Amino acid sequence: MICRGVRGATTVDEDKPEAILRATRELLALMIHVNGIQSEDVTSVIFTTTKDVVSQYPALAARQLGWLDVPLLCSHEMEVPGSLPHCIRILLHWNTACSQADIQHIYLGDAQSLRPDKSITEEVDMTELQRWINEQMEKWKVAR
């Protein structure tokens, strides 16, 4: 196995804790789903936000999905003039036998403009994905 990077980004309409967590959970869940990622194969995850997203750590969303043993880190992106505002990015380090070409990176919301070439190629049942997110959050609440 080799460690590969899996990238993702999304945006929020406002800097509110629940908006940040909801968007990050959806992004991370899609990254997990389309790539078949298991938490025990994840080396670490870096979450970054633009400087206008400060009301919540996006890494909490990973904990809410049950990633209690995965090392997580939050930081801010560089402030580049004209860059996309209200953006949350994820760089997930994954031990996998997949080639780089097989990894699907996920860009949602206005962040799709960052990498229009990386759109999701498979149909995802968003209702089923949300059910899985809710199930993981219930387990997390019990574990706390």
Secondary structure as UniProt FT lines:
FT   STRAND          2..11
FT   HELIX           17..35
FT   HELIX           39..41
FT   STRAND          42..49
FT   TURN            51..52
FT   HELIX           59..64
FT   TURN            65..66
FT   STRAND          72..76
FT   TURN            81..82
FT   STRAND          87..96
FT   HELIX           100..102
FT   STRAND          106..107
FT   HELIX           109..113
FT   HELIX           116..118
FT   HELIX           126..143
//
